[in-house]
Structures are given as structure tokens and as C-alpha cells.
Amino acid sequence: MKFMLIEERNDSMETAVHQIVRDSENDSFNTSHQDIFPYFHMIQNGETEQLMNTLDIRLDRSEYQRKIGKDRKKELEYMAVSLVNTFMIAAIQGGVFPQEANWIADRQLQKIADCGDISKASDIIREAAYLFCEKVRAARSEDTGNVHVEKARRFIQTHLTQDISIEDIAEAAGISRYHLSRLFRERSGKTIVEYLRDERISAAKELLVLTDKSIAEIAQLLRFCDQSYFIAVFRRNTSMTPNTYRKANG
């Protein structure tokens, strides 16, 4: 599955949500927006407990079996992909960084593709919903409450594979390097360099699980100076080597 970084565009996400509603009303989505929208809003608001108590998605239910094609397996695959992508949009609208939501969606869709038995996709979809909802709740709890720091965090999140300096980040945040460095540490508890490193390690974890890229390729992609340094930083952060992490989570 292709690994992608995506930029947030609120107008396009609104269009996507409206399209989902229109599709559902025409039966092409294979369910109804009345079924899905309560879950959409729970995820959007990070209401994990309520979601866990109410989420009921089973692809073998009769209301999910309206025909949209001749191939039943393809119908269920379409339904699974549609639901995961719908919940991804909810998470992004709830405050999760787009590329982080995209990684979760990629991972869950890869699980669906690999499971062999499409009837098991219901469990994977439910897991995706919980993961997205928890990410929204975490994003809200981690919000620093400062517009400049949040701009800096978003810039870092969307430029993990590029060479960026503190000056670049400060320019994106709209304040001087000195003031951003002070604010960032006060609000996040980390220096800018520490935050950038930790986010790159988080991205590396996703790449190790979602792709077959080599350790050297991941190190280069995420702008670590060399493979040995990447392995050392990864081990300090996770207490595992990248290879051990991949085997444990593959």
C-alpha cells in the first residue's frame, strides 16, 4: 500500500463528507448516513467511551447487503474501504494531523487486504474507529493552546521527510526563532529538535509496519544522517532496534 503524506484541506473534506451522504442516499455507499454519522461525530469529538458502547458494524447484517455490484466480495471490500476512509475524515476534522490519520487508515486497509476472509473486516473496521477516536482525544489533550506552537507542530508534521531548520519552522509559525523556541518548550515540554526527532521516529514506526522499505531507506527518507544513527535513536526511543520492532508488529 502506498505511503503518502497529505495536506489538510477543510473544504475538500467537507465535499468528501457530503459526497458520502449523497452516495448513501443512492445506495451506492451500501449503508445509510443515519447509521454512520453518529459514529462519525463521536470520532470527530474524541468520545471513545461512547463509541465503544454503541459501535455496531457487522458487514454480515442485512442492511449492509444491498447490491452495488455482482461480486459480493468486492462489495464488502468497497464497504470496508469506505468506512475506514469516512472515519479517517472524522479524525482529521477532530484535530488529528492528516498524515497521521492517513497512516492509520493505510494500516487498517492493509490488514483488510491481508486478512483473506473479508468477513473478518468488521473487526478491523471497529478497531480503526477506536484508533481514530483515541487519536482525536489525544490530539485535543496535547493541544498547547498557542497558535504559534500549533502552527510549528503542524509544519513539522507535514515536512518530516524534508530538510527543515528551526528558522524554517519559526517562519511557518510567524514568530522569531528565539520566541518560538521558548514558547515551544514551555507549552509542549520539549525542544523543537526533540519534538522533530520524536515525530520522525513515530513516522519510522509506521513505515516499518506499513511498507517493505529497508532500514537504510527509512533512515534516508526521514533525514537521519546515516543508518547507524537512526538505529541508535530508534533504540533509545523504543528500547528496540528497527528490525525487532518490525518483526514484533508485522
Secondary structure, 3 states (H helix, E strand, C coil): CCCCCCCCCHHHHHHHHHHHHHHHHCCCCCCCHHHHHHHHHHHHCCCHHHHHHHCCCCCCCHHHCCCCCCCHHHHHHHHHHHHHHHHHHHHHHCCCCHHHHHHHHHHHHHHHHHCCCHHHHHHHHHHHHHHHHHHHHHHHHHCCCCHHHHHHHHHHHCCCCCCCCHHHHHHHHCCCHHHHHHHHHHHHCCCHHHHHHHHHHHHHHHHHHHCCCCHHHHHHHCCCCCHHHHHHHHHHHHCCCHHHHHHHHC
